[in-house]
Amino acid sequence: MKPYRAVVIGAGIIANTHLQTLHQNGRTELAAVADINRSRAEQLASNYAIAAYTDYKEMVAAERPDIAVITLPHFLHKEAAIWCARQGCHVLVEKPMAMNVQECFEINEAARSSGVTLAVGHMQRYYPAMVKAKQIIESGRLGRLIMMTERRWGDYFAVNRPAWFLNKAQSGGGIAINIGSHSVDKLQWLTSSRVTKVKASLTFFGERGDVEGSANLLMQTESSITANVALSGYHNVMMNEMDLLFTDGQLKLEGSHKLWIGDKIRKSLEPVELEGEPDAFQAQWDDLLNAIERGCEPGISGAYGQSIAEVVAAIYHSHESGAEQAVEGAGSSAV
Ligand SMILES: NC(=O)c1ccc[n+]([C@@H]2O[C@H](COP(=O)([O-])OP(=O)(O)OC[C@H]3O[C@@H](n4cnc5c(N)ncnc54)[C@H](O)[C@@H]3O)[C@@H](O)[C@H]2O)c1
């Protein structure tokens, strides 16, 4: 079968991971990369002996790709995703899908009316540790899942973070939309259940920009599982852990690659052996190719990406109102 011709739009920090993924994928022909910053585009293109462009529209017109990967700042996701869809390209757009729910809606309309497949890059669910955790939840061997707690702490205001991330007009917000959207995805995916209610408390103590630097989130799913997600982006803090607590045991995820289990036969937490595709970006890409081939929705569809934007909107509303916020649209789309 002919390989899928693919391009990458944006040659910033995460772009090389996508380029490498596409380059290594047996069903893909990596064609070109574009960035308004010529030297970034040329530098990355030279690593893979592909073409470099400074105008992504010109690139798509010239290269006629089957799929475009969008790794642009958040405020440009909508424009690029809609434009690519209208050119007949399938799209993988990095997370968060867009700045807000309305933008997600418009992207989904464009993908639907153009008949293309669109996936959103919430790739953390493809980590083997996450896949295994979901299998264990669904097996019922630890009883009923009661709650999730997640702690992600790290320097959000580090000097090497591109400035647009810290400008709300270009990013849509700070740690809550950027890191919190991964947390919402994991909660919804692991529990196969949408978040329906949120109580959020944010702080704005970053020395640069106008976005929140911490978020304390209490969320509830439609299956009545509660989650407490603590995100802190201030200085000299380090943590990346998630605990899943059941009626008969516990799972602990340390970083992205270590899973521990506690149950009635073990005296202490023990490591769980992991299987499957170790590269989450490769697994995400294969999921999109399979969806295109089979004519079905990818694991992380545009409708699902919009469901995350709906929770993120509730997070910001809850912080502003000081009250618990119902998630608009919850119940209207499947997880
Ligand atoms: N999945 C993950 O784990 C993960 C990790 C990092 C970033 N991301 C997401 O990836 C996206 C990009 O993040 P990043 O850290 O790579 O940002 P970045 O700022 O490093 O890269 C963005 C690039 O887009 C380019 N650009 C801006 N306007 C352009 C235009 N009109 N045409 C072409 N290029 C343009 C910039 O010059 C820059 O090189 C964001 O959505 C971010 O949230 C995801």
The ligand as a MOL file (V3000), in Angstrom:
LIG
                    3D

  0  0  0     0  0            999 V3000
M  V30 BEGIN CTAB
M  V30 COUNTS 44 48 0 0 0
M  V30 BEGIN ATOM
M  V30 1 N 2.0970 16.3980 23.5510 0
M  V30 2 C 3.0340 16.9480 24.2870 0
M  V30 3 O 3.5780 16.3310 25.1880 0
M  V30 4 C 3.4390 18.3660 23.9750 0
M  V30 5 C 4.6710 18.8450 24.4380 0
M  V30 6 C 5.0260 20.1520 24.0940 0
M  V30 7 C 4.1610 20.9470 23.3530 0
M  V30 8 N 2.9590 20.4570 22.9590 0 CHG=1
M  V30 9 C 2.0120 21.2780 22.1750 0
M  V30 10 O 2.5910 21.4460 20.8720 0
M  V30 11 C 2.2620 22.7440 20.3580 0
M  V30 12 C 3.5450 23.4910 20.0390 0
M  V30 13 O 4.3080 23.6270 21.2290 0
M  V30 14 P 5.9020 23.8800 21.1860 0
M  V30 15 O 6.3650 23.7160 22.5920 0
M  V30 16 O 6.5150 23.0700 20.1240 0 CHG=-1
M  V30 17 O 5.9110 25.4330 20.8100 0
M  V30 18 P 7.0770 26.2620 20.0750 0
M  V30 19 O 6.8230 27.6860 20.3510 0
M  V30 20 O 8.3970 25.6810 20.4270 0
M  V30 21 O 6.8090 25.9380 18.5290 0
M  V30 22 C 5.8350 26.6050 17.7540 0
M  V30 23 C 6.4710 26.9330 16.4110 0
M  V30 24 O 5.4650 27.4920 15.5610 0
M  V30 25 C 6.1000 28.4770 14.7580 0
M  V30 26 N 5.0920 29.3620 14.1760 0
M  V30 27 C 4.4300 30.3900 14.7560 0
M  V30 28 N 3.5710 30.9460 13.8710 0
M  V30 29 C 3.6800 30.2390 12.7230 0
M  V30 30 C 3.0280 30.3030 11.4600 0
M  V30 31 N 2.0820 31.2120 11.1840 0
M  V30 32 N 3.3950 29.4280 10.4990 0
M  V30 33 C 4.3600 28.4930 10.7360 0
M  V30 34 N 5.0100 28.3930 11.9240 0
M  V30 35 C 4.6570 29.2360 12.9070 0
M  V30 36 C 7.0520 29.1740 15.7120 0
M  V30 37 O 8.0470 29.8940 15.0030 0
M  V30 38 C 7.5890 27.9900 16.5180 0
M  V30 39 O 8.7880 27.4800 15.9600 0
M  V30 40 C 1.3760 23.3770 21.4250 0
M  V30 41 O 0.0420 23.0700 21.1430 0
M  V30 42 C 1.8090 22.6850 22.7000 0
M  V30 43 O 0.8430 22.7170 23.7420 0
M  V30 44 C 2.6070 19.1710 23.2350 0
M  V30 END ATOM
M  V30 BEGIN BOND
M  V30 1 1 1 2
M  V30 2 2 2 3
M  V30 3 1 2 4
M  V30 4 1 4 5
M  V30 5 2 4 44
M  V30 6 2 5 6
M  V30 7 1 6 7
M  V30 8 2 7 8
M  V30 9 1 8 9
M  V30 10 1 8 44
M  V30 11 1 9 10
M  V30 12 1 9 42
M  V30 13 1 10 11
M  V30 14 1 11 12
M  V30 15 1 11 40
M  V30 16 1 12 13
M  V30 17 1 13 14
M  V30 18 2 14 15
M  V30 19 1 14 16
M  V30 20 1 14 17
M  V30 21 1 17 18
M  V30 22 2 18 19
M  V30 23 1 18 20
M  V30 24 1 18 21
M  V30 25 1 21 22
M  V30 26 1 22 23
M  V30 27 1 23 24
M  V30 28 1 23 38
M  V30 29 1 24 25
M  V30 30 1 25 26
M  V30 31 1 25 36
M  V30 32 1 26 27
M  V30 33 1 26 35
M  V30 34 2 27 28
M  V30 35 1 28 29
M  V30 36 1 29 30
M  V30 37 2 29 35
M  V30 38 1 30 31
M  V30 39 2 30 32
M  V30 40 1 32 33
M  V30 41 2 33 34
M  V30 42 1 34 35
M  V30 43 1 36 37
M  V30 44 1 36 38
M  V30 45 1 38 39
M  V30 46 1 40 41
M  V30 47 1 40 42
M  V30 48 1 42 43
M  V30 END BOND
M  V30 END CTAB
M  END
